[in-house]
Amino acid sequence: MAQPASHVSPPLKDELDIVIPTIRNLDFLEMWRPFFQPYHLIIVQDGDTSKTIRVPDGFDYELYNRNDINRVLGPKANSISYKDSACRCFGFLVSKKKYIFTIDDDCFVAKDPSGKEINALSQHVQNLLTPSTPFFFNTLYDPYREGADFVRGYPFSLRGGVPTAISHGLWLNIPDYDAPTQLVKPLERNTRYVDAVLTIPKGTLFPMCGMNLAFNRELIGPAMYFGLMGDGQPIGRYDDMWAGWCVKVICDHLGLGVKTGLPYIWHSKASNPFVNLKKEYKGIYWQEDIIPFFQSVVLPKECTTVETCYIELSKLVKEKLGPIDPYFHKLGDAMVTWIEAWEELNSPGQGATAQRNGTVKE
């Protein structure tokens, strides 16, 4: 007679928050219920504050809208973007957990080539809890995965790896393309499932996408600022890119790791390429100067914390990128405001209040 399966507690159940930016009812959570229900959700409602966001029954959540952001941060609320998914970083700010997983509301459960549903959250946790190898590339990719190891010739002195700060997942179906690529490839879909996790090497930047992303908040949280985007700003859809460039430079400086690859989610909806082009067009030009800037950044050895690294980076942004456009002076100032808000909300005894399952959470 078969024995009943023993109960397995969800990984990091009490140490991880799921952050979701949204402007609509969160019906997509029904598909994620088997994987997300044990966890605490932080929902950041963008746009119209009079709209009521419906969350399916049975989820433990707190919900913040723009009024809450203004109340919690006061004058510092101008550092949080409006009418842009960059507002998600407010959820990073108010979380009290060690780990964050953030996902967009048009992302659904994907299936692996065998047809099995992918528990994206579990794979992210696995990525974060195992080391990264940024200093020497392993040709069997992640040596800490089951069935893999370090190949011949890999230095034994580097096999301990470094702590993993970020796990960057990918997408099946709708790829994360910019507007020009969307326009020339409107029907292209990603059907390739690559069963691999890689550490991004030290000194190599990458385009970070925020719709399937996890990170160790204690290791890199203060640098996970998604910038000034959307309403009232000259640029949009570069929020996660900006954060990615900043965190990678800081991770390289502090000896932390960034992984990309598994897990996959199913990205269900392509955004309007003409709307996207209007948001992106300055960024498309500016990134030709922004990326060389980040490639050349050298942080002083005196910067030994994420906060001091980020403040130094904000100064360099204003000095080196300010001549391109006044926006970068404003962004540099916002980076400092973000760190001030982080330190205020994350000092002992500090916290925020929000609607939590219809009640107020202190």
C-alpha positions in Angstrom: 0.0 0.0 0.0 1.4 3.4 -1.0 2.4 5.7 1.8 1.0 9.2 1.9 3.4 11.8 0.7 5.0 13.7 3.5 4.2 17.4 3.7 7.0 19.6 2.2 7.0 23.2 3.3 7.3 25.7 0.5 10.9 27.0 0.2 11.6 30.2 2.2 7.9 30.5 3.0 8.5 33.0 5.9 11.5 34.7 4.3 10.2 35.8 0.9 7.7 38.4 -0.4 6.1 38.3 -3.9 5.8 41.9 -5.3 3.3 42.5 -8.1 2.8 45.9 -9.8 -0.7 46.2 -11.4 -3.5 48.3 -12.8 -6.1 45.5 -13.0 -7.7 42.7 -11.1 -5.3 39.9 -10.3 -7.2 37.0 -11.8 -3.8 35.7 -13.0 -3.1 34.6 -9.5 -5.5 31.7 -9.8 -3.1 29.9 -12.1 -0.3 30.6 -9.7 -2.3 29.6 -6.6 -0.5 26.2 -6.1 2.8 28.0 -6.0 2.1 31.4 -4.6 -0.7 30.9 -2.0 1.7 30.0 0.9 3.6 33.3 0.5 2.9 36.9 1.4 2.1 39.2 -1.5 2.8 43.0 -1.8 0.7 44.5 -4.5 1.6 48.0 -5.8 -1.4 49.5 -7.5 -0.4 52.0 -10.2 -2.7 54.6 -11.8 -6.2 55.4 -10.7 -6.4 55.2 -6.9 -10.2 55.2 -7.0 -10.2 51.8 -8.8 -10.6 48.7 -6.6 -8.2 45.9 -7.4 -9.8 42.5 -6.9 -7.5 39.9 -5.4 -8.7 36.2 -5.4 -9.7 34.9 -2.1 -7.2 32.9 0.0 -4.1 35.0 -0.6 -2.3 36.8 2.2 -1.5 40.3 0.8 -1.1 43.9 1.5 -2.0 46.5 -1.2 -0.6 50.0 -1.7 -1.8 52.6 -4.1 -0.4 56.1 -4.9 -2.2 57.6 -1.9 -0.4 55.0 0.4 3.0 55.8 -1.3 2.5 59.5 -0.7 1.4 58.9 2.9 4.4 56.5 3.7 7.1 58.5 2.0 5.9 62.1 2.2 8.1 64.4 0.0 10.2 61.4 -0.9 7.3 59.9 -2.8 8.4 61.8 -5.9 11.2 59.2 -6.2 8.6 56.5 -7.0 7.5 56.4 -10.6 3.8 56.8 -11.6 2.0 55.1 -14.5 5.0 52.8 -15.0 5.8 49.3 -13.7 8.8 50.9 -12.0 6.4 51.5 -9.1 7.1 47.9 -8.1 10.2 49.1 -6.3 8.0 50.6 -3.6 7.2 47.0 -2.7 10.9 46.3 -2.3 11.2 49.3 -0.1 8.4 48.3 2.4 9.1 44.5 2.5 10.6 43.1 5.6 11.7 39.8 4.1 15.1 38.6 3.1 14.1 37.6 -0.4 11.9 39.2 -3.1 10.3 37.6 -6.2 8.6 40.1 -8.5 6.4 39.1 -11.5 4.1 41.0 -13.9 0.4 40.3 -14.0 0.5 39.1 -17.7 2.8 36.3 -16.8 1.5 32.8 -16.4 2.8 29.3 -15.4 4.9 27.9 -18.2 5.5 24.2 -19.0 8.8 22.4 -19.5 9.3 20.3 -22.6 7.8 17.2 -20.8 4.6 19.2 -20.2 5.2 19.6 -16.5 4.2 23.0 -15.0 7.2 25.0 -13.9 7.3 26.2 -10.3 9.2 29.4 -11.2 9.5 30.5 -7.5 11.1 27.3 -6.4 13.8 27.5 -9.2 14.5 31.1 -8.3 15.0 30.1 -4.7 17.4 27.3 -5.8 19.4 29.9 -7.8 19.6 32.3 -4.9 20.6 29.7 -2.3 23.5 28.3 -4.3 26.6 30.3 -5.1 27.5 32.1 -8.3 30.8 31.9 -10.3 31.4 35.3 -11.8 35.2 35.1 -11.9 35.7 32.1 -14.1 33.2 30.6 -16.6 32.2 27.0 -16.1 31.4 25.4 -19.5 28.8 23.1 -17.9 27.1 26.3 -16.7 25.8 26.2 -13.1 28.1 23.7 -11.4 25.8 23.6 -8.3 22.8 22.1 -10.2 22.1 18.4 -9.8 24.0 16.4 -12.5 26.6 19.1 -13.1 30.0 20.1 -11.5 33.1 22.1 -12.2 34.9 21.0 -15.4 38.5 20.0 -15.7 40.7 23.1 -15.5 38.4 25.1 -13.2 40.5 26.6 -10.4 39.9 24.9 -7.1 40.4 28.2 -5.3 37.3 29.6 -7.0 35.0 26.6 -6.6 33.4 28.0 -3.5 31.8 30.7 -5.6 30.3 33.9 -4.2 26.8 34.7 -2.7 24.1 35.0 -5.3 22.3 38.3 -5.1 20.0 38.1 -8.2 18.2 35.4 -10.1 17.0 36.6 -13.5 14.4 34.4 -15.2 13.2 34.2 -18.8 10.0 33.9 -20.8 8.3 31.6 -23.3 5.9 33.0 -25.9 6.2 36.8 -26.0 9.9 37.8 -25.8 11.0 40.9 -24.0 11.8 42.9 -27.2 12.1 46.6 -27.6 9.7 48.5 -29.8 11.8 48.5 -33.1 12.2 44.7 -32.8 8.5 44.3 -32.0 7.7 46.3 -35.2 9.8 44.2 -37.5 9.0 40.9 -35.9 5.4 41.2 -34.8 4.6 37.5 -34.9 7.8 36.2 -33.4 7.4 34.0 -30.3 10.0 32.3 -28.1 9.4 28.5 -28.2 13.0 27.6 -27.2 13.3 26.1 -23.7 17.0 26.1 -22.7 17.6 24.0 -19.6 20.4 26.1 -18.2 21.4 28.6 -15.5 24.5 30.8 -16.0 26.4 33.2 -13.9 26.9 36.5 -15.7 30.7 37.1 -15.7 32.2 39.9 -13.8 32.5 43.0 -16.0 29.6 42.0 -18.2 26.4 44.0 -18.2 23.1 42.5 -19.1 19.5 43.7 -19.9 17.6 42.9 -16.8 13.9 42.3 -17.1 11.7 42.9 -14.1 8.8 40.6 -15.0 10.4 37.3 -13.7 13.0 38.3 -11.2 14.2 37.4 -7.7 16.8 38.8 -5.5 18.3 38.7 -2.0 17.0 41.9 -0.5 19.6 41.9 2.3 22.5 41.6 -0.2 21.4 44.0 -3.0 18.0 45.5 -2.0 19.1 49.2 -1.7 20.3 49.2 -5.3 17.1 47.7 -6.7 15.7 51.1 -7.6 13.8 51.2 -10.9 14.5 54.9 -11.5 12.2 57.7 -12.6 10.0 56.5 -15.4 6.5 57.0 -16.8 4.2 60.0 -16.1 6.1 63.3 -16.2 9.4 61.7 -17.3 11.0 61.8 -20.7 11.5 58.0 -20.8 9.7 54.7 -20.0 10.3 51.0 -20.2 13.9 51.4 -19.1 13.2 51.0 -15.4 14.4 47.4 -15.0 17.3 48.1 -17.4 18.5 51.0 -15.3 18.3 48.9 -12.1 20.1 46.1 -13.8 23.0 48.2 -14.9 23.3 49.7 -11.4 23.1 46.4 -9.5 25.5 44.6 -11.8 28.2 47.2 -11.3 27.7 47.1 -7.6 27.6 43.3 -7.5 30.9 43.2 -9.4 32.4 45.7 -7.0 31.2 43.8 -3.8 31.9 40.3 -5.1 28.3 39.2 -5.5 26.8 37.0 -8.2 24.0 37.4 -10.8 22.4 34.3 -12.5 20.2 34.2 -15.6 18.3 31.4 -17.3 15.8 29.2 -15.6 13.1 29.6 -14.6 10.7 30.3 -17.5 7.3 31.9 -17.2 4.7 32.2 -20.0 4.5 35.8 -21.1 1.0 36.1 -22.5 0.5 39.6 -23.9 2.6 41.7 -26.3 2.4 45.4 -25.4 1.6 48.0 -28.2 4.9 48.6 -30.1 3.8 52.1 -31.1 3.1 53.1 -27.5 6.4 51.4 -26.5 8.3 53.4 -29.1 7.1 56.6 -27.8 8.2 55.6 -24.3 11.6 54.1 -25.4 12.8 56.4 -28.1 15.0 58.6 -26.0 16.3 55.6 -24.1 17.3 53.9 -27.4 19.5 56.9 -28.2 20.7 57.5 -24.6 21.7 53.9 -24.0 24.6 54.2 -26.5 26.1 56.6 -23.9 24.7 55.0 -20.8 26.1 51.6 -21.3 29.7 52.8 -22.0 29.4 54.8 -18.8 28.4 51.8 -16.7 31.2 49.7 -18.4 33.7 52.3 -17.3 32.5 52.9 -13.8 35.1 52.1 -11.1 33.7 52.5 -7.6 36.2 53.5 -4.8 37.4 50.7 -2.6 36.1 52.7 0.4 32.6 51.9 -0.9 32.0 48.7 1.1 28.2 48.7 1.4 25.4 48.7 -1.3 24.2 52.1 0.1 27.6 53.8 -0.2 28.1 52.3 -3.7 24.8 53.6 -4.8 25.4 57.1 -3.5 28.7 57.2 -5.3 27.0 55.9 -8.4 24.4 58.7 -8.2 27.2 61.3 -8.1 28.8 59.8 -11.2 25.4 59.7 -13.0 25.0 63.4 -12.5 28.6 64.2 -13.5 29.0 61.9 -16.5 25.4 61.6 -17.8 24.1 65.0 -16.8 25.6 66.7 -19.9 23.4 64.4 -22.1 20.1 65.6 -20.6 18.9 67.4 -17.5 16.9 64.3 -16.7 20.0 62.6 -15.4 20.5 65.3 -12.8 17.0 64.6 -11.6 17.6 60.9 -11.7 20.8 61.2 -9.7 18.9 63.2 -7.0 16.1 60.6 -7.0 18.7 57.9 -6.4 19.9 59.6 -3.3 16.2 60.1 -2.2 15.6 56.4 -2.7 18.5 55.5 -0.4 17.3 58.0 2.3 13.9 56.4 2.1 15.4 52.9 2.3 17.3 53.8 5.4 14.3 55.4 7.0 11.9 52.5 6.4 14.4 49.8 7.2 15.7 51.2 10.4 14.6 49.2 13.5 11.0 49.8 14.5 10.1 51.5 11.2 7.4 50.2 8.8 4.5 51.1 6.6 0.8 50.5 6.8 -1.3 49.2 3.9 -4.6 47.5 3.2 -4.1 43.9 4.0 -6.9 41.5 3.1 -9.4 44.3 3.8 -7.8 45.4 7.1 -5.0 47.7 8.0 -1.6 46.1 8.8 0.6 48.0 11.2 
